[in-house]
């Protein structure tokens, strides 16, 4: 007997990702079964009680084979209809698994074009798309051989980290040297080395492009881009670090300029070879038009997806994406007419989060609809450029983008965070300081 239930969804996510639960809950509302693939430790026996398949995303081919085997073992009459990757590291495994399971997804080659910032720059430049001048170098190269190639101001980047981690602007040679040394320390840290991510020994140098940043959220189907939202980023992101803060939609740009950004996004996606699923794209806009900063074949990160709701039912982005990739009804709903925004609560300094105050008062700010403090008390949290996690998220809705932006800023001004320095720890035998 053939099952009449919707096909199941494969969900690839980080064990520390904010989004996994939101997608799983959206799938349950739709009556869709979910199999999760996660980078959790294989020695632990299902600590989150979600039956996730433990995977090594740094080995995408073997991870994909393990996932495909697990799917065939678990599902009998039920079929898998789609696969979604919720973070950059998961996309390569998703591409290989999709081939093994005959699912519609982006090709491994297209994913490879996106995973490395250097490779993405090379592909887009070859296609004639607007990207800054760039070059890459090994950390083993002598500094004197690298410096003559730099045009100031510039931006130094790791090739594969996300969320602007390790991204630093330099305006002259002394700042460039300091930036390279700082990023090198970050890349050699145990926290990153344990990921076994590729290219941790190389950096990308780009000419700094002045302008205002915007983010595009969309979805691809057979190569056709549907723009779900264009976000203004009203705070100046000029460096020296590039921690993001406010996203507001709809954009206040003239419709002609919004269309210009959408066309640039479509050309970039085609050049990279992307054809299916969610996309998140970042641009800078100046008097020369939009410049491509980054294209990622995944949904918007963190809890930011909660800012987007669709149709009269006000379904969230997660549910819309699941409907689309599984071919369920309701996938073409339009975004609600009201303005909406999110503030990624910045980390003012590295240290141990000891206290959060003012949450209730901030929540009473007109226009504020939700505040989520995601950083845990008594945990160490790193500020940018070493950091990549925010203190939390503030959400606002209203009639206009200006009202929403003002509400987010007012609510942040009410919140108070106590962050204490992390004290050095002495080795129990030698007495040497470890941190």
C-alpha positions in Angstrom: 0.0 0.0 0.0 1.4 3.4 -1.0 1.6 6.0 1.8 -0.5 9.1 1.3 1.6 11.1 3.8 3.9 13.9 2.5 7.4 12.8 1.8 10.0 13.2 4.5 12.6 16.0 4.7 16.3 15.7 5.2 17.6 18.5 7.3 21.4 19.1 7.7 22.4 21.4 10.5 25.0 22.2 13.1 24.6 20.8 16.5 24.8 24.4 17.8 22.6 25.9 15.2 19.6 28.1 16.2 17.5 27.1 13.3 17.2 23.3 13.6 14.3 23.3 16.1 12.4 26.0 14.1 12.6 23.9 10.9 11.7 20.7 12.7 8.6 22.3 14.3 7.5 23.8 11.0 7.8 20.3 9.4 5.7 18.8 12.2 3.0 21.4 11.6 2.9 20.3 8.0 2.8 16.6 9.0 6.2 16.1 7.4 8.7 13.6 8.8 12.2 14.9 9.4 15.6 13.1 9.4 18.3 15.4 10.8 22.0 15.1 10.0 24.3 16.8 12.5 27.9 17.3 13.3 27.4 16.0 16.9 29.8 13.5 18.4 29.2 9.9 17.2 30.0 8.6 20.7 27.0 10.3 22.3 23.8 8.3 22.3 21.2 10.8 20.9 21.7 13.6 23.6 18.9 15.8 22.0 16.5 12.8 21.5 15.9 13.7 17.9 17.4 10.7 16.3 19.9 12.7 14.3 22.5 11.0 12.2 26.0 12.0 13.3 28.1 13.3 10.3 31.5 14.8 9.6 30.7 17.7 7.3 34.3 18.3 6.6 34.2 15.0 4.7 31.2 15.6 2.5 31.4 12.5 0.3 31.6 10.0 3.2 29.1 12.0 5.2 26.7 11.8 2.3 27.2 8.1 2.0 26.5 7.6 5.7 23.4 9.8 5.5 22.0 7.9 2.5 22.6 4.6 4.2 20.8 5.8 7.3 17.9 7.1 5.2 17.5 3.7 3.5 17.6 1.9 6.8 15.0 4.1 8.4 12.5 4.6 5.7 10.6 1.8 4.0 7.3 2.7 2.4 7.9 6.4 3.1 10.0 8.4 0.7 12.4 11.4 1.1 11.2 14.3 -1.0 13.9 17.0 -0.4 17.0 18.0 1.4 17.8 21.4 3.1 21.2 22.5 4.5 20.9 25.2 7.2 24.5 26.3 7.2 27.5 26.8 4.9 29.4 23.7 6.1 26.4 21.4 5.4 25.8 22.3 1.8 28.5 20.1 0.3 27.2 17.0 2.1 23.7 17.9 1.0 24.8 18.1 -2.7 26.5 14.7 -2.6 23.6 13.1 -0.6 21.1 14.5 -3.1 22.9 12.7 -5.9 22.9 9.4 -4.0 19.2 9.7 -3.2 18.1 11.2 -6.5 16.8 14.4 -4.9 16.7 17.9 -6.5 19.4 20.1 -5.2 22.4 22.1 -6.3 25.3 20.3 -7.9 28.5 19.6 -5.9 30.3 21.8 -8.4 28.0 24.8 -7.8 28.4 24.3 -4.0 32.2 24.2 -4.3 32.0 27.6 -6.2 30.3 29.0 -3.1 32.1 27.4 -0.2 35.4 29.1 -0.7 35.4 32.9 -0.8 38.3 32.8 -3.2 36.6 30.4 -5.6 33.5 32.4 -5.5 35.4 35.6 -6.3 37.2 33.9 -9.2 33.9 32.6 -10.7 32.1 35.9 -10.4 35.0 37.9 -11.8 35.3 35.6 -14.8 31.6 36.1 -15.5 32.1 39.9 -15.5 30.2 40.5 -12.3 31.0 43.4 -10.0 33.4 42.2 -7.3 36.3 44.0 -5.6 39.9 43.4 -6.7 41.3 40.4 -4.7 44.1 38.0 -4.2 44.9 35.1 -1.9 48.1 34.1 -0.1 49.4 31.4 2.2 50.2 32.3 5.8 53.6 30.6 5.2 54.5 33.3 2.6 56.9 36.1 3.8 55.0 39.2 4.6 57.4 41.3 2.5 56.3 39.4 -0.6 52.6 39.9 0.1 52.5 43.6 1.0 53.3 45.0 -2.5 50.2 43.3 -3.8 47.9 45.1 -1.4 45.8 48.2 -2.4 44.6 50.2 0.7 42.1 50.3 2.2 41.6 46.6 2.0 39.7 43.8 3.8 41.4 40.6 5.1 39.2 37.5 5.2 39.5 33.8 6.0 38.5 31.7 3.0 35.7 29.8 4.7 34.4 31.2 8.0 30.9 32.6 8.2 29.2 35.5 10.0 32.1 37.9 9.3 34.3 36.0 11.7 37.9 37.0 11.1 37.1 39.8 8.7 39.2 42.9 9.3 39.7 46.2 7.4 43.2 47.6 7.1 44.0 51.1 6.0 47.8 51.0 5.9 50.6 48.4 6.1 50.8 48.4 9.9 47.1 47.7 10.2 47.4 45.0 7.5 50.2 43.2 9.4 48.2 43.4 12.6 45.1 42.0 10.8 47.0 39.1 9.2 48.6 38.2 12.6 45.2 38.4 14.4 43.4 36.3 11.8 46.2 33.8 11.7 45.9 33.3 15.5 42.2 32.8 15.1 42.6 30.2 12.4 45.2 28.3 14.4 43.0 28.2 17.5 41.9 24.7 18.8 38.3 25.7 18.3 38.8 26.1 14.6 41.4 23.5 14.0 39.2 20.8 15.4 36.7 21.5 12.6 39.3 20.3 10.1 37.9 22.9 7.7 39.8 23.4 4.5 42.0 26.5 3.8 42.7 27.4 7.4 46.2 28.3 6.2 45.2 30.9 3.6 43.7 34.4 3.6 41.8 36.5 1.0 42.6 40.1 0.6 40.0 42.4 -1.1 40.0 46.0 -1.9 37.5 47.8 0.5 34.4 48.8 -1.4 32.6 51.8 0.2 28.8 51.9 0.3 25.7 50.7 2.1 25.0 47.0 2.6 21.9 45.1 1.7 20.8 41.5 2.0 18.6 39.5 -0.3 16.7 36.5 0.7 15.3 34.3 -2.1 14.6 30.8 -3.3 15.6 29.1 -6.6 13.5 26.7 -8.5 15.0 25.3 -11.8 17.3 28.3 -11.9 14.6 30.9 -11.5 15.1 33.3 -8.6 12.1 34.4 -6.5 13.0 37.3 -4.2 11.4 36.8 -0.8 12.8 40.0 0.8 15.4 42.7 0.4 16.8 43.9 3.7 18.2 47.3 4.4 21.3 47.3 6.8 21.0 50.8 8.1 24.1 50.7 10.4 27.4 51.6 8.6 29.6 48.6 8.2 32.9 50.3 7.6 35.1 48.3 9.8 37.6 47.6 11.3 35.3 44.6 12.0 32.0 43.7 10.4 29.6 42.4 13.0 26.1 42.8 11.6 23.3 44.4 13.5 20.0 45.6 12.0 18.0 44.0 9.1 14.8 45.9 8.0 12.4 45.0 5.3 10.9 46.1 3.0 13.8 48.1 1.7 13.6 51.8 1.4 15.5 51.8 -1.8 13.7 53.1 -5.0 12.1 50.2 -6.9 14.5 50.7 -9.8 17.5 50.2 -7.5 15.9 47.1 -5.9 15.4 45.7 -9.3 19.1 46.4 -10.1 20.2 44.4 -7.1 17.8 41.5 -8.0 19.2 41.3 -11.5 22.7 41.3 -10.1 21.7 38.5 -7.8 20.2 36.4 -10.6 23.3 36.8 -12.8 25.5 35.8 -9.9 23.5 32.7 -9.1 23.7 31.6 -12.7 27.4 32.2 -12.9 27.9 30.1 -9.8 25.7 27.3 -11.2 23.1 27.4 -8.4 19.7 26.3 -9.4 17.7 25.0 -6.4 16.6 26.0 -2.9 17.1 28.9 -0.5 19.7 31.6 -1.2 21.1 34.4 1.0 23.1 37.1 -0.8 25.0 40.2 0.5 25.6 43.3 -1.6 27.2 46.8 -1.2 25.7 49.6 -3.1 27.4 52.8 -4.2 27.3 55.2 -7.1 28.7 52.5 -9.4 25.8 50.2 -8.5 25.6 46.9 -6.6 28.8 44.9 -5.7 28.5 41.2 -4.8 29.9 40.5 -1.4 28.8 36.9 -0.9 26.3 34.4 -2.2 25.3 31.5 0.1 23.0 28.5 -0.9 21.2 28.4 2.4 18.6 30.4 4.3 19.3 33.5 6.4 21.2 32.5 9.5 20.5 32.5 13.3 17.0 33.2 14.3 16.7 36.0 11.7 14.2 34.0 9.7 11.6 34.8 12.2 11.4 38.3 10.8 9.8 37.0 7.6 6.1 35.9 7.5 4.0 35.0 4.6 0.3 35.0 3.6 -2.8 35.7 5.7 -1.8 32.8 8.0 1.5 34.6 8.7 3.6 31.4 8.2 7.3 31.8 8.9 10.1 31.3 6.3 10.9 27.8 7.5 7.4 26.6 6.6 7.4 28.4 3.3 10.7 26.8 2.3 9.6 23.3 3.3 6.4 23.8 1.3 8.5 24.8 -1.7 11.1 22.1 -1.7 8.5 19.4 -1.1 6.1 20.8 -3.7 3.3 21.3 -1.1 0.5 23.9 -1.6 1.0 27.4 -0.2 4.6 27.8 -1.4 3.7 30.9 -3.4 2.4 33.0 -0.5 3.6 36.6 -0.5 5.3 38.4 2.4 3.0 40.2 4.8 2.5 43.9 4.0 3.8 45.3 7.3 7.5 46.3 7.8 9.6 44.0 10.0 13.1 44.0 11.3 15.6 42.1 13.5 18.6 43.3 15.5 21.4 40.9 16.1 22.4 42.0 19.6 26.1 43.0 19.3 28.8 41.7 21.6 30.5 44.8 23.1 33.5 43.0 24.5 34.8 39.4 24.9 34.2 37.9 28.3 31.8 35.9 30.5 28.2 36.9 30.4 27.2 37.3 34.0 23.9 39.2 33.9 21.1 40.4 31.5 18.8 43.2 32.6 16.0 45.2 31.1 14.5 42.5 28.9 10.9 43.1 30.1 11.2 46.9 29.7 12.7 46.4 26.2 9.9 44.1 25.3 7.3 46.8 26.2 8.8 49.2 23.6 6.1 49.9 21.0 6.7 47.7 17.9 8.9 45.1 19.7 7.3 41.7 19.4 10.0 39.3 20.6 13.4 39.3 22.3 15.5 36.1 22.4 18.7 36.1 24.5 20.5 33.2 23.0 23.9 33.6 24.9 23.9 31.5 28.1 24.7 33.0 31.4 28.2 32.2 32.7 29.4 31.2 29.2 32.3 32.9 27.5 31.3 34.9 24.4 33.8 36.3 22.0 33.4 39.7 20.3 34.2 40.2 16.6 36.4 39.5 14.8 37.1 36.3 16.8 33.4 35.8 17.5 30.6 34.6 15.4 27.6 34.4 17.8 25.4 37.2 19.0 24.0 37.9 22.5 20.5 37.4 21.1 17.9 38.8 18.7 15.3 41.6 18.9 12.3 41.5 16.6 10.0 44.4 15.6 7.0 45.0 13.3 5.2 48.1 12.3 3.7 50.0 9.4 7.0 51.5 8.2 10.6 50.5 8.1 11.6 53.8 9.9 9.3 52.9 12.8 10.7 49.4 13.0 14.3 50.6 12.9 13.6 53.1 15.7 11.9 50.5 17.8 14.9 48.1 17.5 17.4 50.9 18.5 15.3 52.0 21.5 14.9 48.4 22.8 18.6 47.8 22.5 19.2 50.9 24.5 17.2 49.5 27.4 19.0 46.2 27.6 22.0 46.0 29.9 24.6 43.2 29.7 27.2 42.5 32.4 30.3 40.9 30.8 33.2 40.0 33.0 36.8 39.4 31.8 37.7 35.8 31.6 40.5 35.2 34.2 43.6 33.3 33.2 43.8 29.7 34.3 47.1 28.3 35.6 48.3 24.8 34.7 47.9 22.6 37.8 51.5 21.4 37.7 53.6 24.0 36.0 51.7 27.1 37.0 51.9 28.4 33.5 49.0 30.6 32.4 46.8 28.9 29.9 44.3 31.7 29.0 
